[in-house]
Amino acid sequence: MKSFFSFPNPVNDAAARTVALGVVTMTVLALTCGWSWLLVPLTYGFLARVLAGPTVSPLGQFAVRVAAPAIGRRPAFRHWERFVPGPPKRFAQGVGLAFSLTATVLWLTVGWDTARWVLLPLLVAASLEGFAGYCLGCTMFGWLMRAGVIPDSVCADCADLAGRRARLQAAADV
Protein backbone atom coordinates (compact mmCIF):
# COMPACT_ATOMS: atom_id res chain seq x y z
CA MET A 1 0.00 0.00 0.00
CA LYS A 2 2.89 2.35 0.75
CA SER A 3 4.15 2.05 -2.84
CA PHE A 4 0.70 3.07 -4.11
CA PHE A 5 0.87 6.33 -2.13
CA SER A 6 4.28 7.29 -3.48
CA PHE A 7 5.53 9.90 -5.87
CA PRO A 8 8.25 9.20 -8.43
CA ASN A 9 11.72 10.50 -7.67
CA PRO A 10 13.22 11.56 -9.98
CA VAL A 11 10.52 12.84 -12.33
CA ASN A 12 10.79 12.95 -16.11
CA ASP A 13 10.53 16.67 -16.91
CA ALA A 14 8.82 15.91 -20.23
CA ALA A 15 6.02 14.14 -18.33
CA ALA A 16 5.73 17.01 -15.84
CA ARG A 17 5.51 19.55 -18.64
CA THR A 18 2.91 17.44 -20.45
CA VAL A 19 0.76 17.33 -17.30
CA ALA A 20 1.11 21.12 -17.01
CA LEU A 21 -0.01 21.56 -20.62
CA GLY A 22 -3.04 19.36 -19.88
CA VAL A 23 -3.87 21.59 -16.91
CA VAL A 24 -3.50 24.65 -19.17
CA THR A 25 -5.87 23.10 -21.71
CA MET A 26 -8.55 22.25 -19.13
CA THR A 27 -8.24 25.65 -17.46
CA VAL A 28 -8.48 27.58 -20.73
CA LEU A 29 -11.52 25.53 -21.76
CA ALA A 30 -13.18 26.12 -18.39
CA LEU A 31 -12.54 29.87 -18.55
CA THR A 32 -13.36 30.50 -22.20
CA CYS A 33 -16.32 28.15 -22.56
CA GLY A 34 -17.69 28.60 -19.04
CA TRP A 35 -17.39 24.86 -18.42
CA SER A 36 -17.22 25.01 -14.65
CA TRP A 37 -17.70 21.22 -14.46
CA LEU A 38 -14.07 20.89 -15.62
CA LEU A 39 -13.10 21.86 -12.07
CA VAL A 40 -14.04 18.32 -11.01
CA PRO A 41 -11.52 16.43 -13.20
CA LEU A 42 -8.96 19.20 -12.68
CA THR A 43 -9.20 18.91 -8.89
CA TYR A 44 -9.31 15.12 -8.99
CA GLY A 45 -6.16 15.06 -11.14
CA PHE A 46 -4.21 17.21 -8.70
CA LEU A 47 -5.43 15.15 -5.73
CA ALA A 48 -4.55 11.88 -7.48
CA ARG A 49 -1.06 13.10 -8.39
CA VAL A 50 -0.36 14.42 -4.87
CA LEU A 51 -1.44 11.14 -3.28
CA ALA A 52 -0.11 8.59 -5.77
CA GLY A 53 1.90 10.32 -8.50
CA PRO A 54 0.69 9.41 -11.98
CA THR A 55 -0.73 6.04 -10.86
CA VAL A 56 -4.45 6.98 -10.75
CA SER A 57 -4.32 10.21 -12.74
CA PRO A 58 -5.49 9.79 -16.36
CA LEU A 59 -3.47 12.85 -17.36
CA GLY A 60 -0.45 11.54 -15.45
CA GLN A 61 -0.72 8.15 -17.13
CA PHE A 62 -0.94 9.76 -20.56
CA ALA A 63 2.10 11.92 -19.77
CA VAL A 64 4.23 9.04 -18.49
CA ARG A 65 3.20 6.29 -20.92
CA VAL A 66 2.50 8.19 -24.17
CA ALA A 67 3.73 11.78 -24.29
CA ALA A 68 7.11 11.59 -22.53
CA PRO A 69 8.34 8.59 -24.57
CA ALA A 70 7.16 10.28 -27.80
CA ILE A 71 8.85 13.56 -26.85
CA GLY A 72 12.09 11.74 -26.12
CA ARG A 73 12.19 10.48 -29.71
CA ARG A 74 11.92 13.97 -31.22
CA PRO A 75 15.24 15.79 -31.63
CA ALA A 76 13.66 19.24 -31.22
CA PHE A 77 12.37 18.31 -27.75
CA ARG A 78 15.27 16.24 -26.43
CA HIS A 79 16.10 19.03 -23.95
CA TRP A 80 12.79 18.22 -22.24
CA GLU A 81 14.05 14.69 -21.59
CA ARG A 82 15.78 15.27 -18.26
CA PHE A 83 15.06 14.09 -14.77
CA VAL A 84 14.36 16.43 -11.88
CA PRO A 85 13.79 15.79 -8.15
CA GLY A 86 10.32 14.50 -7.26
CA PRO A 87 9.57 16.24 -3.93
CA PRO A 88 9.38 19.77 -5.43
CA LYS A 89 7.09 18.49 -8.20
CA ARG A 90 4.84 16.85 -5.61
CA PHE A 91 4.77 20.13 -3.70
CA ALA A 92 3.81 21.94 -6.93
CA GLN A 93 0.96 19.46 -7.44
CA GLY A 94 -0.16 20.27 -3.89
CA VAL A 95 -0.22 23.98 -4.69
CA GLY A 96 -2.28 23.19 -7.80
CA LEU A 97 -4.62 21.13 -5.64
CA ALA A 98 -5.06 24.07 -3.25
CA PHE A 99 -6.03 26.40 -6.10
CA SER A 100 -8.30 23.94 -7.93
CA LEU A 101 -10.00 22.81 -4.71
CA THR A 102 -10.57 26.42 -3.66
CA ALA A 103 -12.08 27.16 -7.08
CA THR A 104 -14.31 24.08 -6.81
CA VAL A 105 -15.56 25.00 -3.33
CA LEU A 106 -16.22 28.58 -4.46
CA TRP A 107 -18.05 27.33 -7.56
CA LEU A 108 -20.29 25.11 -5.44
CA THR A 109 -20.96 27.74 -2.77
CA VAL A 110 -20.93 31.20 -4.35
CA GLY A 111 -20.85 30.51 -8.08
CA TRP A 112 -18.69 30.36 -11.15
CA ASP A 113 -18.19 34.12 -11.48
CA THR A 114 -16.10 34.13 -8.29
CA ALA A 115 -14.49 30.72 -8.73
CA ARG A 116 -13.03 31.45 -12.14
CA TRP A 117 -10.74 34.15 -10.74
CA VAL A 118 -8.93 31.55 -8.63
CA LEU A 119 -8.01 29.72 -11.83
CA LEU A 120 -5.94 32.61 -13.20
CA PRO A 121 -2.87 32.04 -10.96
CA LEU A 122 -3.16 28.32 -11.69
CA LEU A 123 -3.21 29.08 -15.42
CA VAL A 124 -0.11 31.28 -15.12
CA ALA A 125 1.84 28.68 -13.11
CA ALA A 126 0.86 25.77 -15.39
CA SER A 127 1.71 27.83 -18.49
CA LEU A 128 5.16 28.67 -17.13
CA GLU A 129 5.81 24.99 -16.43
CA GLY A 130 4.32 23.66 -19.67
CA PHE A 131 5.69 26.19 -22.14
CA ALA A 132 8.90 27.41 -20.49
CA GLY A 133 9.82 24.57 -18.11
CA TYR A 134 9.82 26.94 -15.13
CA CYS A 135 8.09 25.46 -12.08
CA LEU A 136 6.77 28.10 -9.65
CA GLY A 137 5.90 25.43 -7.08
CA CYS A 138 9.46 24.09 -7.27
CA THR A 139 10.80 27.61 -6.74
CA MET A 140 8.55 28.01 -3.69
CA PHE A 141 9.78 24.62 -2.43
CA GLY A 142 13.37 25.84 -2.70
CA TRP A 143 12.55 29.03 -0.79
CA LEU A 144 10.90 27.01 1.97
CA MET A 145 13.93 24.70 2.18
CA ARG A 146 16.30 27.66 2.47
CA ALA A 147 14.07 29.16 5.17
CA GLY A 148 14.21 25.87 7.10
CA VAL A 149 10.47 25.22 6.81
CA ILE A 150 11.10 22.08 4.75
CA PRO A 151 13.97 19.99 6.15
CA ASP A 152 16.90 19.01 3.91
CA SER A 153 16.01 15.35 4.47
CA VAL A 154 12.85 15.76 2.35
CA CYS A 155 14.93 16.24 -0.80
CA ALA A 156 18.64 15.48 -0.56
CA ASP A 157 19.12 16.48 -4.22
CA CYS A 158 17.53 19.87 -3.56
CA ALA A 159 19.67 20.44 -0.47
CA ASP A 160 22.89 19.69 -2.39
CA LEU A 161 22.44 21.95 -5.43
CA ALA A 162 26.18 22.20 -6.15
CA GLY A 163 26.50 18.41 -6.19
CA ARG A 164 23.37 18.08 -8.32
CA ARG A 165 24.67 20.58 -10.87
CA ALA A 166 27.98 18.67 -11.06
CA ARG A 167 26.14 15.37 -11.59
CA LEU A 168 23.94 16.91 -14.31
CA GLN A 169 26.97 18.43 -16.04
CA ALA A 170 28.83 15.12 -15.90
CA ALA A 171 25.80 13.35 -17.39
CA ALA A 172 25.53 15.97 -20.16
CA ASP A 173 29.23 15.55 -21.01
CA VAL A 174 28.81 11.81 -21.63
C-alpha positions as CSV (number, residue, x, y, z in Angstrom):
1,M,0.0,0.0,0.0
2,K,2.9,2.3,0.7
3,S,4.2,2.1,-2.8
4,F,0.7,3.1,-4.1
5,F,0.9,6.3,-2.1
6,S,4.3,7.3,-3.5
7,F,5.5,9.9,-5.9
8,P,8.3,9.2,-8.4
9,N,11.7,10.5,-7.7
10,P,13.2,11.6,-10.0
11,V,10.5,12.8,-12.3
12,N,10.8,12.9,-16.1
13,D,10.5,16.7,-16.9
14,A,8.8,15.9,-20.2
15,A,6.0,14.1,-18.3
16,A,5.7,17.0,-15.8
17,R,5.5,19.6,-18.6
18,T,2.9,17.4,-20.4
19,V,0.8,17.3,-17.3
20,A,1.1,21.1,-17.0
21,L,0.0,21.6,-20.6
22,G,-3.0,19.4,-19.9
23,V,-3.9,21.6,-16.9
24,V,-3.5,24.7,-19.2
25,T,-5.9,23.1,-21.7
26,M,-8.5,22.2,-19.1
27,T,-8.2,25.6,-17.5
28,V,-8.5,27.6,-20.7
29,L,-11.5,25.5,-21.8
30,A,-13.2,26.1,-18.4
31,L,-12.5,29.9,-18.5
32,T,-13.4,30.5,-22.2
33,C,-16.3,28.1,-22.6
34,G,-17.7,28.6,-19.0
35,W,-17.4,24.9,-18.4
36,S,-17.2,25.0,-14.6
37,W,-17.7,21.2,-14.5
38,L,-14.1,20.9,-15.6
39,L,-13.1,21.9,-12.1
40,V,-14.0,18.3,-11.0
41,P,-11.5,16.4,-13.2
42,L,-9.0,19.2,-12.7
43,T,-9.2,18.9,-8.9
44,Y,-9.3,15.1,-9.0
45,G,-6.2,15.1,-11.1
46,F,-4.2,17.2,-8.7
47,L,-5.4,15.1,-5.7
48,A,-4.6,11.9,-7.5
49,R,-1.1,13.1,-8.4
50,V,-0.4,14.4,-4.9
51,L,-1.4,11.1,-3.3
52,A,-0.1,8.6,-5.8
53,G,1.9,10.3,-8.5
54,P,0.7,9.4,-12.0
55,T,-0.7,6.0,-10.9
56,V,-4.4,7.0,-10.7
57,S,-4.3,10.2,-12.7
58,P,-5.5,9.8,-16.4
59,L,-3.5,12.9,-17.4
60,G,-0.4,11.5,-15.4
61,Q,-0.7,8.1,-17.1
62,F,-0.9,9.8,-20.6
63,A,2.1,11.9,-19.8
64,V,4.2,9.0,-18.5
65,R,3.2,6.3,-20.9
66,V,2.5,8.2,-24.2
67,A,3.7,11.8,-24.3
68,A,7.1,11.6,-22.5
69,P,8.3,8.6,-24.6
70,A,7.2,10.3,-27.8
71,I,8.8,13.6,-26.8
72,G,12.1,11.7,-26.1
73,R,12.2,10.5,-29.7
74,R,11.9,14.0,-31.2
75,P,15.2,15.8,-31.6
76,A,13.7,19.2,-31.2
77,F,12.4,18.3,-27.8
78,R,15.3,16.2,-26.4
79,H,16.1,19.0,-24.0
80,W,12.8,18.2,-22.2
81,E,14.1,14.7,-21.6
82,R,15.8,15.3,-18.3
83,F,15.1,14.1,-14.8
84,V,14.4,16.4,-11.9
85,P,13.8,15.8,-8.2
86,G,10.3,14.5,-7.3
87,P,9.6,16.2,-3.9
88,P,9.4,19.8,-5.4
89,K,7.1,18.5,-8.2
90,R,4.8,16.8,-5.6
91,F,4.8,20.1,-3.7
92,A,3.8,21.9,-6.9
93,Q,1.0,19.5,-7.4
94,G,-0.2,20.3,-3.9
95,V,-0.2,24.0,-4.7
96,G,-2.3,23.2,-7.8
97,L,-4.6,21.1,-5.6
98,A,-5.1,24.1,-3.2
99,F,-6.0,26.4,-6.1
100,S,-8.3,23.9,-7.9
101,L,-10.0,22.8,-4.7
102,T,-10.6,26.4,-3.7
103,A,-12.1,27.2,-7.1
104,T,-14.3,24.1,-6.8
105,V,-15.6,25.0,-3.3
106,L,-16.2,28.6,-4.5
107,W,-18.0,27.3,-7.6
108,L,-20.3,25.1,-5.4
109,T,-21.0,27.7,-2.8
110,V,-20.9,31.2,-4.4
111,G,-20.8,30.5,-8.1
112,W,-18.7,30.4,-11.2
113,D,-18.2,34.1,-11.5
114,T,-16.1,34.1,-8.3
115,A,-14.5,30.7,-8.7
116,R,-13.0,31.4,-12.1
117,W,-10.7,34.2,-10.7
118,V,-8.9,31.6,-8.6
119,L,-8.0,29.7,-11.8
120,L,-5.9,32.6,-13.2
121,P,-2.9,32.0,-11.0
122,L,-3.2,28.3,-11.7
123,L,-3.2,29.1,-15.4
124,V,-0.1,31.3,-15.1
125,A,1.8,28.7,-13.1
126,A,0.9,25.8,-15.4
127,S,1.7,27.8,-18.5
128,L,5.2,28.7,-17.1
129,E,5.8,25.0,-16.4
130,G,4.3,23.7,-19.7
131,F,5.7,26.2,-22.1
132,A,8.9,27.4,-20.5
133,G,9.8,24.6,-18.1
134,Y,9.8,26.9,-15.1
135,C,8.1,25.5,-12.1
136,L,6.8,28.1,-9.7
137,G,5.9,25.4,-7.1
138,C,9.5,24.1,-7.3
139,T,10.8,27.6,-6.7
140,M,8.6,28.0,-3.7
141,F,9.8,24.6,-2.4
142,G,13.4,25.8,-2.7
143,W,12.6,29.0,-0.8
144,L,10.9,27.0,2.0
145,M,13.9,24.7,2.2
146,R,16.3,27.7,2.5
147,A,14.1,29.2,5.2
148,G,14.2,25.9,7.1
149,V,10.5,25.2,6.8
150,I,11.1,22.1,4.7
151,P,14.0,20.0,6.2
152,D,16.9,19.0,3.9
153,S,16.0,15.3,4.5
154,V,12.8,15.8,2.3
155,C,14.9,16.2,-0.8
156,A,18.6,15.5,-0.6
157,D,19.1,16.5,-4.2
158,C,17.5,19.9,-3.6
159,A,19.7,20.4,-0.5
160,D,22.9,19.7,-2.4
161,L,22.4,21.9,-5.4
162,A,26.2,22.2,-6.1
163,G,26.5,18.4,-6.2
164,R,23.4,18.1,-8.3
165,R,24.7,20.6,-10.9
166,A,28.0,18.7,-11.1
167,R,26.1,15.4,-11.6
168,L,23.9,16.9,-14.3
169,Q,27.0,18.4,-16.0
170,A,28.8,15.1,-15.9
171,A,25.8,13.3,-17.4
172,A,25.5,16.0,-20.2
173,D,29.2,15.6,-21.0
174,V,28.8,11.8,-21.6
